[in-house]
Each structure stands twice: as C-alpha cells, then as structure tokens.
Amino acid sequence: MGDDQAIVVDVKRMRLRYAGTCARCTTALASGTTADYHRASKTVTCVECPPGAASTADTGQDAARATNDPPVVPEPAPAPVDLPPPPTLAVADGHGGASAAVEYQRRHDSRQERVLTNHPRIGRFLLAVFDDPQSTRAWSVGAEGERMLGEMLASLAGDSLRVLNDRRIPRTKANIDHLVVCPSGIFVVDAKRYRNSRPELRVEGGLIRPRTELLYVGGRDRTTLVNGMLKQVALVRTALADRPEVPVRGVLCFVDADWPLIGGSFTVDDVAVVWPKKLKTILTQPDGLHPDQIADLQWRLHESFPRHSQGLPHQ
C-alpha cells in the first residue's frame, strides 16, 4: 500500500459531533461542521486546508525574510486535539411497542379509577364482568405486534443492519415504530396486527377516472395507513436532506395476518405491504452502504427521532 493510499484510509470526512480545533490552521470548528478526522493522531482539520498547507506563522516568517525584517518567531504548534470517540448506539436501540404499552396501561388504569369512583359499591364487579373498550385494547394488541416485530429485527441486527425502535416524532404525539438502516438503504416500518385478516390491493379507475390504489384489510378500507406511512417517509427524507442518494422506503408489516400460500405481498403508492419473513428477505439484500455509513445514518436518525423517554401515545 502506497503512502497516498495509507493517508486516505487514515482520514475520514464526517460531521463533528463535538466542537474541535483545526490541527493545521487552529480555526475553531463548531459541532456539526464537516471536517476531516485523522484516526491515527485523533485530530481534526478543516476541509478547506490542503495536506501540507503552510500555517499562518510560516507565511509571516517568509514575508519577514523578503523585507529583511527580523524573523517572526512562530508560535508553538497546537497540541493534537484528543477528541472523545464518537457516540455509538446499540445495533438495535429502543424497545418495540414500549410507548404503546404505556399508553394502554394509562387508559386501563384511568378506566378502573373512573369506574371505582363513580360506582363505589359495584365498581369491582363491573370491572370483572366488562372488559376494556376496544379503543383501549387496541393499544395492547398494537404494542404486542410492535414487540414481536422488534424482536425479529433485533435477531437480524449487526454492523450491517441497525435498528431504531419506537422513535418519537418531535413536536407531535406520534411515533415511528421501527427504523432500519441496512446496505440497501433506510426502511421506515410500521407494525400492524390484524388477526386473521387478509391485506389486499384494490385498484379503482384507470380508463376514464384516474387510477387509485387502495389498501383493504379484512374487507375494510385501510388506505389511511398508507397515507400515514408516506408522511413518516417524508419526515425521514427531510431529516436526511443532505443525503438524497440514500433510498428511504416505507413498509407496512402485518403480523398474524391471513396471507395466501403463494404471493401476497404488494405495494400501494410505493409503500410495501408484507409479512415479517418477507420483510426479513427485503432487509438482508446486499447493496451499497458500508457499515461505517450505516452506523452514521443510525446516529443521525437517532438525533432527529429520539427514543421515547416517556410513554407518549403514538398514532
């Protein structure tokens, strides 16, 4: 390996997570600035500083010689900046279904307290006889589906496939179930648990009317799930606006659904509709992203969509 090639390998261009100082020109570099990180010396340099560039002190000394002025004594070179290692995340960060489980428990406890307060004599009897309403139980069912899919994704996770579970969308009460970064790009995954219900694609129009793709589950129109996924994909693309070359795809993964023996998966407005094993096949396809790029994208998505610190409900 030649000297030039060794230098390329030793230097990584990255966005700084901590402020630093250029080891060549001593310019202060703020957090988030794109700079070159030198692994061997653990120093950073400006992107604009070419290798071997003369410092301002050297330039001043040359000018002094040209005018026969006393030479300018250069200031001592700045000591190498000992940067802390960049922060890292587990290959599978967060817990699938955590916020949904908290929301279910909140609604369940609120109902119990309300019934016992309003019916002090027969409240316990009513709670024993009548279950939570469907709107409350749906949170428990959804949380279990997210947990099951999160465990499957965790079994695939490694340096070449990283997962973020249960991510909060800032300034909203909504969340993203799963974000997966793998060699073929980023997948925004929404876990859905519709027991014994078959997802299907229905197409309306096409000749006289505009062609419209609809998602039906168990005979009911669930196209709103596709619209919600498209919004999540748009948010992720906005968070990575400086990386337009990285593909971002939306996936609705139905757990415990009634899938046919042959075929079954389809797309609705570029959103894939699949089951867990099919999703596994999609995510494990080899492609272009390197493990270092995957780790960096996972961290950037974590900064844009942090894990739930509190049990906020999601949509």
Secondary structure as the mmCIF struct_conf table of DSSP 4:
data_model
#
loop_
_struct_conf.conf_type_id
_struct_conf.id
_struct_conf.beg_label_comp_id
_struct_conf.beg_label_asym_id
_struct_conf.beg_label_seq_id
_struct_conf.end_label_comp_id
_struct_conf.end_label_asym_id
_struct_conf.end_label_seq_id
HELX_RH_AL_P HELX_RH_AL_P1 ASP A 3 ASP A 10
STRN STRN1 VAL A 11 ARG A 15
BEND BEND1 ARG A 17 TYR A 18
STRN STRN2 GLY A 20 THR A 21
STRN STRN3 CYS A 22 CYS A 22
TURN_TY1_P TURN_TY1_P1 ALA A 23 CYS A 25
STRN STRN4 ALA A 28 LEU A 29
TURN_TY1_P TURN_TY1_P2 SER A 31 GLY A 32
STRN STRN5 THR A 34 HIS A 38
TURN_TY1_P TURN_TY1_P3 ARG A 39 LYS A 42
STRN STRN6 THR A 43 CYS A 46
BEND BEND2 VAL A 47 CYS A 49
TURN_TY1_P TURN_TY1_P4 PRO A 51 GLY A 52
HELX_LH_PP_P HELX_LH_PP_P1 ALA A 53 SER A 55
HELX_RH_AL_P HELX_RH_AL_P2 THR A 56 ALA A 66
TURN_TY1_P TURN_TY1_P5 THR A 67 ASN A 68
HELX_LH_PP_P HELX_LH_PP_P2 ASP A 69 VAL A 81
HELX_LH_PP_P HELX_LH_PP_P3 LEU A 83 PRO A 87
BEND BEND3 VAL A 91 VAL A 91
STRN STRN7 ALA A 92 ASP A 93
BEND BEND4 GLY A 94 GLY A 94
TURN_TY1_P TURN_TY1_P6 GLY A 96 GLY A 97
HELX_RH_AL_P HELX_RH_AL_P3 ALA A 98 ASN A 118
TURN_TY1_P TURN_TY1_P7 PRO A 120 ILE A 122
HELX_RH_AL_P HELX_RH_AL_P4 GLY A 123 VAL A 129
BEND BEND5 PHE A 130 PHE A 130
HELX_LH_PP_P HELX_LH_PP_P4 ASP A 131 PRO A 133
HELX_RH_AL_P HELX_RH_AL_P5 GLN A 134 LEU A 156
STRN STRN8 GLY A 158 GLY A 158
TURN_TY1_P TURN_TY1_P8 ASP A 159 SER A 160
STRN STRN9 LEU A 161 LEU A 161
STRN STRN10 ARG A 162 ARG A 168
TURN_TY1_P TURN_TY1_P9 PRO A 170 ARG A 171
BEND BEND6 THR A 172 LYS A 173
STRN STRN11 ASN A 175 CYS A 182
TURN_TY1_P TURN_TY1_P10 PRO A 183 SER A 184
STRN STRN12 GLY A 185 ARG A 193
TURN_TY1_P TURN_TY1_P11 ARG A 195 ASN A 196
STRN STRN13 PRO A 199 GLU A 204
BEND BEND7 GLY A 206 ARG A 209
HELX_LH_PP_P HELX_LH_PP_P5 PRO A 210 ARG A 211
STRN STRN14 THR A 212 VAL A 217
TURN_TY1_P TURN_TY1_P12 GLY A 218 GLY A 219
STRN STRN15 ARG A 220 ASP A 221
HELX_RH_AL_P HELX_RH_AL_P6 THR A 223 ALA A 239
TURN_TY1_P TURN_TY1_P13 LEU A 240 ASP A 242
TURN_TY1_P TURN_TY1_P14 PRO A 244 GLU A 245
BEND BEND8 VAL A 246 VAL A 246
STRN STRN16 VAL A 248 VAL A 255
BEND BEND9 ASP A 256 ASP A 256
BEND BEND10 LEU A 261 ILE A 262
STRN STRN17 PHE A 266 VAL A 268
TURN_TY1_P TURN_TY1_P15 ASP A 269 ASP A 270
STRN STRN18 VAL A 271 VAL A 274
HELX_RH_AL_P HELX_RH_AL_P7 PRO A 276 LEU A 283
TURN_TY1_P TURN_TY1_P16 THR A 284 THR A 284
BEND BEND11 GLY A 288 GLY A 288
HELX_RH_AL_P HELX_RH_AL_P8 PRO A 291 SER A 304
BEND BEND12 PHE A 305 PHE A 305
HELX_LH_PP_P HELX_LH_PP_P6 PRO A 306 PRO A 306
STRN STRN19 ARG A 307 ARG A 307
HELX_LH_PP_P HELX_LH_PP_P7 HIS A 308 HIS A 308
BEND BEND13 SER A 309 GLN A 310
#
